[in-house]
């Protein structure tokens, strides 16, 4: 067939397939350290490799045969966890013939029930990165008194760690979580997990619980915690937001909405899914009357002590002058709580309670977008929901000089999910009327240095805010028709 091609067509084909002169000269350049004569001889004998121009090289067959991309290494591919992944189908080469950057494989979830699949062997660079970052994180955990062995129960390779109060924030390439060491029993943590998981799965304003896995496996553990050498550890999703400003009407509205939703969901959990054993494993705060009575008694003892000591000290004289007013308020609050209708309501809630947060400080309320998330559940307990709401309102009102508008915003927004009854308004009034800040300062005064200037400044602060506080309580009484 080759003989039937006309000579002119052969000549034309040769002209089209011959590279330009400058490329031919470049390809014929002698290799470094080897004479041109020897190179030409090797090519003639078929023992040498004649270089081809770049446009004549064949395109790669499939992306699977590509070398590792340098961009993957720069982005820290070694930070990915060593878990089984599903192999992705190969894609055809791009139209330009250039190899595409290979994406890092997405790791499966810790609780994936699919059969394990072989994991690609990590490169030397990624293995070194894993070893270095893991060692650094473990060192930081040990420095802060945490058991670093608990990290093996979570399917992530952590690259950063920072301290947040009594907990640690751990970051990996895939997620960020908060690790806490619990002071409670295993049964307490299991009940806490069940209540919070119920609320989270139904859209509640709480972070997701991170279930640990069995050692060396991707299968989820049967317990929601990890046993360390120094106690129980559990992990929850990190909420990336800001602390709420409870003096702000907008933040108070979001916090009240979230608290109402939380009470609604945990009340459903108690009635629909919790067992009798779980009801016993979380503490109860329905002894609120006896608790406030003990605090009132503590203020009375402090007043008697100041009278007996009879020292010409500023703090003693100040307490003798102002304590009787706050003691009268404490007794009035107790009388309201002991009213028959309030006692009946407390007994009803004891039989069918909600789970309350009991520590609603600004640092435990994180605003992310349009939601205020509740975090840090160490004080979780069964309690009257108005007690939780009173804690929230009081902390905001103290910062806003007891502005009635802020209190009204909090109460109205709480009613969006759970409507307060008339007797619950009476309970709320009693909780807000009790002089909590004055009692807390008295407690510090009795436990520490009696002549501490900081304590005296706090007493004076209580007295300064008292006119605004009385005005708010009177406004609340009229609005609630109490």
C-alpha positions in Angstrom: 0.0 0.0 0.0 3.0 2.3 0.7 4.2 1.9 -2.9 0.9 3.2 -4.3 1.4 6.6 -2.5 2.6 9.2 -5.1 6.1 10.7 -4.5 4.6 14.2 -4.1 2.3 13.1 -1.3 5.3 11.4 0.5 7.2 14.7 0.2 4.3 16.7 1.6 3.9 14.3 4.5 7.6 14.6 5.3 7.3 18.4 5.3 4.4 18.3 7.8 5.9 15.8 10.2 9.4 17.3 10.3 9.9 19.6 13.3 11.2 23.2 12.8 14.9 23.7 12.5 15.3 25.3 15.9 13.7 22.4 17.6 15.8 19.9 15.7 18.9 21.8 16.8 17.8 21.7 20.4 17.1 18.0 20.2 20.5 17.3 18.7 22.4 19.2 21.4 24.8 17.0 23.2 24.1 15.9 26.7 26.2 17.4 29.4 29.4 15.4 30.0 29.0 13.3 26.9 30.6 14.0 23.4 28.2 14.7 20.6 30.0 12.0 18.5 29.2 9.3 21.0 25.6 10.4 21.3 25.1 10.2 17.5 26.7 6.8 17.4 24.3 5.5 20.2 21.3 6.8 18.3 22.4 5.2 15.1 23.0 1.8 16.8 19.6 2.0 18.5 21.0 2.1 22.0 20.3 5.7 22.8 17.0 7.6 23.4 16.2 10.2 20.9 14.3 13.1 22.5 10.9 14.0 21.0 9.4 17.5 21.1 6.8 18.2 23.7 3.9 18.3 21.2 4.8 14.8 20.0 4.5 13.2 23.4 1.4 11.1 24.0 -1.2 12.4 26.6 -1.5 10.5 29.8 -4.0 7.6 29.6 -5.9 8.1 32.9 -5.7 10.4 35.9 -5.1 7.4 38.1 -1.5 7.1 36.7 -0.7 10.8 37.5 2.1 11.6 40.0 1.1 13.2 43.3 0.2 16.9 42.9 2.5 19.3 44.7 -0.5 21.4 45.6 -1.9 18.5 47.6 1.2 18.4 49.7 1.2 22.2 50.3 -2.4 22.0 51.5 -1.5 19.5 54.2 -2.8 16.2 52.8 -1.0 14.5 55.7 -3.7 16.0 58.1 -6.4 13.7 56.7 -7.4 10.9 59.1 -6.5 7.3 58.3 -9.9 5.9 57.7 -11.4 3.8 54.9 -12.8 5.6 51.9 -14.9 4.6 48.9 -12.8 4.6 45.7 -13.9 7.2 43.2 -14.4 6.2 39.5 -11.7 7.4 37.2 -12.4 10.4 35.0 -11.4 10.9 31.3 -8.5 13.2 30.7 -9.3 16.9 30.1 -9.7 18.1 26.5 -6.4 20.0 26.7 -4.5 16.9 27.5 -3.1 18.4 30.7 -3.5 16.3 33.9 -5.9 17.7 36.4 -5.0 18.3 40.1 -6.1 15.2 42.1 -8.5 16.1 44.9 -8.0 14.7 48.4 -10.3 11.8 49.2 -13.2 12.5 51.5 -13.0 10.3 54.6 -16.0 8.3 55.7 -17.8 9.0 59.0 -16.8 7.2 62.1 -20.1 5.5 62.4 -20.2 4.2 58.8 -21.5 0.7 58.7 -20.3 -0.1 55.2 -17.6 -2.8 54.8 -14.0 -1.5 55.1 -12.2 -0.7 51.9 -8.4 -0.5 51.5 -6.9 2.9 52.3 -4.3 4.4 49.9 -0.9 4.2 51.4 0.2 7.7 52.6 3.3 9.2 51.2 6.5 9.7 53.2 5.7 13.4 53.5 2.2 12.9 54.8 3.3 10.2 57.3 5.9 12.5 58.7 3.3 15.3 59.0 0.9 13.1 60.8 3.6 12.0 63.3 4.7 15.5 64.0 1.3 17.1 64.4 0.0 14.3 66.6 3.0 14.5 68.8 2.6 18.2 69.2 -1.1 18.0 70.1 -0.5 15.2 72.6 2.3 17.2 74.2 -0.1 20.1 74.7 -2.8 17.9 76.2 -0.3 16.5 78.7 0.9 19.9 79.6 -2.7 21.0 80.4 -3.3 17.8 82.5 -5.4 15.9 79.9 -4.9 12.3 79.1 -3.7 12.3 75.4 -4.6 8.6 74.9 -8.3 9.5 74.5 -7.5 11.1 71.0 -7.2 7.6 69.5 -11.0 7.2 70.0 -11.8 9.9 67.5 -11.3 9.5 63.8 -9.4 12.7 63.2 -5.8 13.8 63.0 -5.7 16.9 65.1 -3.3 19.7 64.1 -4.1 22.5 66.6 -5.2 22.7 70.2 -6.1 25.6 72.4 -7.5 26.0 75.9 -11.1 27.3 76.5 -11.9 27.4 80.1 -11.9 23.9 81.5 -12.1 22.3 78.0 -9.8 22.0 74.9 -10.6 23.0 71.4 -9.1 20.5 68.9 -8.9 21.2 65.2 -8.3 18.9 62.3 -8.5 19.2 58.5 -12.1 18.0 58.6 -13.7 19.3 61.8 -13.3 21.2 65.1 -14.5 19.9 68.3 -14.4 20.7 72.0 -13.0 18.0 74.4 -14.2 18.0 78.0 -13.2 16.0 81.1 -16.4 15.3 83.0 -16.6 15.3 86.8 -19.7 13.1 86.6 -20.4 9.4 86.7 -20.8 7.3 83.5 -24.5 7.1 84.0 -24.8 10.8 84.3 -22.9 11.4 81.1 -25.0 8.8 79.2 -28.2 10.5 80.3 -26.8 13.9 79.4 -25.9 12.5 75.9 -29.3 11.0 75.4 -31.1 14.3 76.2 -28.8 16.4 74.1 -28.7 14.0 71.2 -32.5 14.0 71.2 -32.6 17.8 71.0 -29.8 18.0 68.4 -31.5 15.5 66.0 -34.7 17.6 66.2 -33.1 20.9 65.3 -32.5 22.1 68.8 -30.0 24.9 69.5 -27.3 22.5 70.9 -24.0 21.3 69.3 -23.8 17.8 67.9 -22.3 15.1 70.2 -19.2 13.4 68.7 -19.5 9.7 69.3 -16.1 8.0 69.8 -15.1 4.9 67.9 -13.7 1.6 68.9 -9.9 1.5 68.9 -8.5 0.7 65.5 -11.9 0.7 63.9 -14.4 3.1 62.2 -17.3 1.5 64.1 -19.0 3.8 66.6 -18.5 3.0 70.3 -21.3 1.8 72.5 -20.7 4.6 75.0 -20.7 8.3 74.4 -17.5 8.9 76.4 -13.9 7.7 76.6 -12.4 6.4 79.8 -9.0 8.1 80.4 -6.6 7.5 83.2 -8.0 10.6 85.1 -11.7 10.4 84.4 -14.3 10.4 81.6 -13.9 12.4 78.4 -16.5 13.4 75.9 -16.5 15.6 72.8 -19.0 17.9 71.1 -19.0 19.9 67.9 -17.4 23.3 68.2 -19.8 26.2 67.4 -17.8 28.8 65.5 -19.5 32.0 66.5 -19.4 34.8 69.2 -20.6 35.1 72.7 -24.0 36.7 73.0 -24.4 40.2 74.5 -27.3 39.8 76.9 -27.6 43.6 77.3 -28.5 43.7 73.6 -32.2 43.3 72.8 -31.4 41.3 69.6 -29.1 38.8 71.3 -31.5 38.5 74.3 -34.3 37.7 71.8 -32.3 34.9 70.2 -31.1 33.5 73.5 -34.7 33.4 74.9 -36.0 31.7 71.7 -33.2 29.1 72.0 -33.9 28.4 75.7 -37.6 28.0 75.0 -36.9 25.5 72.2 -34.4 23.6 74.4 -36.9 23.3 77.2 -39.6 22.2 74.8 -37.4 19.4 73.3 -36.0 18.1 76.6 -39.5 18.0 78.1 -40.5 15.8 75.2 -37.5 13.6 75.7 -38.4 13.1 79.4 -41.9 12.1 78.5 -41.3 10.1 75.3 -37.9 8.4 75.4 -36.3 8.7 78.8 -36.3 5.7 81.1 -36.8 5.6 84.9 -33.1 5.0 85.4 -32.1 8.0 83.3 -34.5 10.1 85.3 -32.5 9.2 88.4 -29.1 9.8 86.7 -29.5 13.5 86.2 -29.7 15.8 89.3 -32.8 17.6 90.4 -33.0 21.3 91.3 -36.5 21.2 92.6 -35.2 21.9 96.1 -35.1 25.6 95.1 -37.1 26.8 98.1 -34.8 25.1 100.7 -31.8 26.4 98.7 -33.0 30.0 98.8 -33.9 29.6 102.5 -30.3 28.5 103.2 -28.9 31.6 101.4 -31.3 33.8 103.3 -30.0 32.3 106.5 -26.4 32.9 105.4 -27.1 36.6 105.0 -28.8 36.7 108.5 -25.7 35.1 110.1 -23.4 37.6 108.3 -25.5 40.5 109.7 -25.3 39.1 113.3 -21.6 38.6 112.9 -21.1 42.2 111.8 -23.1 43.3 114.9 -21.1 41.1 117.3 -17.7 42.1 115.9 -18.6 45.8 116.1 -15.4 46.8 114.3 -15.1 50.3 112.8 -14.4 48.8 109.4 -16.0 50.1 106.2 -17.4 46.7 105.1 -19.0 45.9 108.5 -20.6 49.4 108.7 -21.8 49.2 105.2 -23.3 45.7 105.7 -25.0 46.8 108.9 -26.7 49.7 107.1 -27.9 48.0 103.9 -28.3 44.3 104.6 -31.7 44.6 106.3 -33.3 45.9 103.0 -32.0 42.9 101.0 -33.0 40.4 103.8 -36.5 41.7 103.6 -36.5 41.1 99.8 -35.3 37.6 100.3 -38.1 36.8 102.8 -40.7 38.2 100.4 -39.4 36.1 97.6 -39.6 32.9 99.8 -43.1 33.8 100.8 -44.2 33.9 97.1 -42.6 30.6 96.4 -44.4 29.0 99.4 -47.8 30.1 98.2 -50.0 27.1 97.6 -50.5 27.7 93.8 -46.7 28.0 93.3 -46.1 24.8 95.3 -48.6 22.9 93.2 -46.9 24.1 90.0 -43.5 23.1 91.2 -44.9 19.6 92.1 -46.4 19.3 88.6 -43.1 20.2 87.0 -41.3 17.7 89.3 -43.5 14.9 87.9 -43.0 16.0 84.3 -39.9 18.2 84.1 -37.8 19.8 81.5 -34.0 19.5 81.5 -32.5 22.9 82.3 -29.1 24.3 81.5 -28.6 26.0 84.9 -25.5 28.0 83.8 -26.6 30.5 81.2 -23.7 32.9 81.2 -22.7 34.8 78.0 -19.8 32.5 77.4 -22.2 29.5 77.3 -24.5 31.1 74.7 -22.8 31.3 71.2 -24.5 33.3 68.5 -24.0 31.9 65.0 -26.1 33.5 62.3 -29.6 33.7 63.5 -29.3 31.1 66.2 -27.9 31.3 69.8 -26.5 27.9 70.7 -26.4 26.6 74.2 -23.0 25.1 75.1 -21.2 23.6 78.2 -23.7 21.4 80.0 -21.9 20.5 83.2 -24.7 21.8 85.3 -27.6 20.1 83.4 -30.4 19.2 85.7 -34.2 18.7 86.0 -35.5 22.0 87.3 -38.4 24.5 86.9 -38.0 26.1 83.5 -38.7 29.5 85.0 -35.6 29.2 87.1 -33.5 28.9 83.9 -35.3 31.8 82.4 -34.8 33.9 85.5 -31.0 33.2 85.4 -30.9 34.4 81.7 -33.0 37.5 82.3 -31.2 38.6 85.5 -27.7 38.4 83.8 -28.9 40.6 80.9 -30.8 43.0 83.2 -27.8 43.5 85.5 -25.8 44.6 82.5 -28.6 46.9 81.1 -29.4 48.6 84.4 -32.6 46.6 84.7 -34.2 48.2 81.6 -37.9 47.0 81.4 -37.7 46.8 77.5 -35.0 44.2 77.7 -37.0 42.0 80.1 -40.1 42.3 78.0 -38.1 41.2 74.9 -36.8 38.1 76.7 -40.2 37.1 78.1 -42.1 37.6 74.8 -39.5 35.7 72.8 -39.5 32.8 75.3 -43.2 32.5 74.7 -42.7 31.7 71.0 -42.1 27.9 71.7 -43.4 27.5 75.3 -46.2 29.7 76.7 -45.8 30.7 80.3 -48.8 30.3 82.6 -50.0 32.8 85.1 -48.5 30.9 88.0 -45.2 30.6 86.2 -45.1 34.4 86.0 -45.4 34.3 89.8 -42.5 31.9 90.1 -40.5 34.1 87.7 -41.2 37.2 89.8 -40.1 35.4 93.0 -36.8 34.2 91.4 -36.0 37.7 90.1 -37.0 39.4 93.4 -34.5 37.3 95.4 -31.3 39.5 95.9 -29.0 37.0 94.2 -26.0 39.4 93.6 -26.1 40.6 97.2 -26.2 37.1 98.6 -23.3 36.0 96.3 -21.2 39.0 97.5 -22.1 38.1 101.1 -20.9 34.5 100.5 -17.6 35.7 99.1 -17.2 38.1 102.0 -17.7 35.3 104.6 -15.5 32.8 102.8 -12.5 35.1 102.2 -10.9 38.2 103.5 -13.5 40.2 105.4 -11.9 43.5 104.7 -11.3 43.1 101.0 -11.7 46.3 99.0 -13.1 44.4 96.0 -15.9 42.9 98.1 -16.8 46.4 99.4 -17.0 47.7 95.8 -19.3 44.9 94.9 -21.6 45.7 97.9 -21.8 49.3 96.8 -22.6 48.2 93.3 -25.6 46.2 94.6 -26.8 49.3 96.4 -26.4 51.6 93.3 -28.5 49.3 91.1 -31.2 48.8 93.7 -33.5 51.7 92.6 -33.5 50.5 88.9 -34.1 46.9 90.1 -37.1 47.9 92.3 -38.5 49.9 89.4 -38.3 46.9 87.1 -39.9 44.5 89.6 -42.8 46.9 90.0 -43.2 47.2 86.3 -43.1 43.4 86.0 -45.8 43.0 88.7 -48.1 45.4 86.8 -47.5 43.8 83.4 -48.1 40.3 84.6 -51.1 41.4 86.7 -49.7 39.8 89.8 
